[in-house]
Amino acid sequence: MFTLKALKKNKTMKYGVPMLLLVVGGSFGLREFTQIRYDSQRIRKKLDPSLEAQVNLERQPVILEEEYEKIKKVNMEEWRNIRGPRPWEDSREYQDQQRSRLDEKP
């Protein structure tokens, strides 16, 4: 049959088998690493009990009503829209300029 020397010269044994082992072994290795990643995310996503009470869906309508009451108290007649600066503009200088323009308008 085949001798050891013949197996070393065979291109399938020299290149194909290591490549096949790399692909199959890599898929198993990646599976383990991704499982570790998802397990650590699951642990990190567990909420603090105090935060969990705020996120609780049964309490959600109560939270919405509280926010609605806060918004009702805001005086919308005196509200002014001031555009924020663009990245190339100086923020304080531009906002002061916008405020002065709005103060001039009756």
C-alpha positions in Angstrom: 0.0 0.0 0.0 1.1 3.5 0.8 4.3 4.1 2.6 5.1 7.0 4.8 7.2 8.6 2.0 4.3 8.3 -0.4 1.9 10.0 2.0 4.3 12.9 2.5 4.4 13.5 -1.3 0.6 13.2 -1.7 -0.7 16.8 -2.1 -4.1 15.9 -0.6 -2.4 14.8 2.6 0.1 17.7 2.6 -2.4 20.5 1.9 -6.0 19.2 2.0 -6.2 17.5 5.3 -4.6 20.4 7.3 -7.0 22.8 5.6 -10.0 20.6 6.4 -8.9 20.3 10.0 -8.5 24.1 10.2 -11.9 24.7 8.8 -13.7 22.1 10.9 -11.7 22.9 14.1 -12.2 26.7 13.5 -16.0 26.3 13.4 -16.0 24.5 16.7 -13.6 27.1 18.2 -15.8 30.0 17.0 -18.9 28.4 18.4 -17.3 28.2 21.9 -16.1 31.9 21.7 -19.4 33.2 20.5 -21.2 31.3 23.3 -18.9 33.0 25.9 -19.8 36.3 24.3 -23.5 35.8 24.5 -23.3 34.4 28.1 -21.4 37.5 29.2 -23.9 39.8 27.5 -26.8 38.0 29.2 -25.1 38.5 32.6 -24.5 42.2 31.9 -28.1 42.8 30.8 -29.6 41.8 34.1 -31.1 44.9 35.6 -30.7 46.3 39.0 -34.0 45.7 41.0 -34.5 49.5 41.4 -34.2 50.0 37.6 -36.4 47.0 36.9 -39.2 48.6 38.8 -39.0 51.6 36.5 -39.1 49.4 33.4 -41.9 47.2 34.6 -44.7 47.3 32.0 -47.5 47.2 34.5 -46.3 50.5 36.0 -45.8 52.0 32.5 -49.2 53.9 32.3 -48.5 55.5 35.7 -45.1 56.8 34.5 -46.7 58.2 31.4 -49.3 60.0 33.4 -46.5 61.5 35.6 -44.7 62.8 32.6 -47.9 64.2 31.2 -48.4 66.2 34.4 -44.9 67.6 34.2 -45.4 68.7 30.6 -48.7 70.3 31.5 -46.9 72.6 34.0 -44.5 73.9 31.3 -45.4 77.2 29.9 -45.3 76.7 26.1 -46.2 80.3 25.3 -42.8 81.6 26.3 -40.9 78.7 24.8 -38.4 79.6 22.0 -36.6 77.2 19.6 -32.9 77.9 19.5 -31.0 75.9 17.0 -27.8 74.2 18.2 -24.5 75.0 16.5 -23.1 73.1 13.6 -19.8 71.3 14.2 -17.7 74.1 12.7 -19.5 76.9 14.7 -18.5 78.0 18.2 -21.4 76.9 20.3 -21.5 79.6 23.0 -21.0 82.5 20.5 -23.7 81.1 18.2 -26.3 80.5 20.9 -25.7 84.0 22.3 -26.2 85.4 18.9 -29.5 83.4 18.4 -30.8 84.5 21.8 -30.1 88.2 21.0 -32.0 87.8 17.7 -34.9 86.3 19.5 -34.9 89.0 22.2 -35.1 91.6 19.5 -38.2 90.1 17.9 -41.4 91.0 19.6 
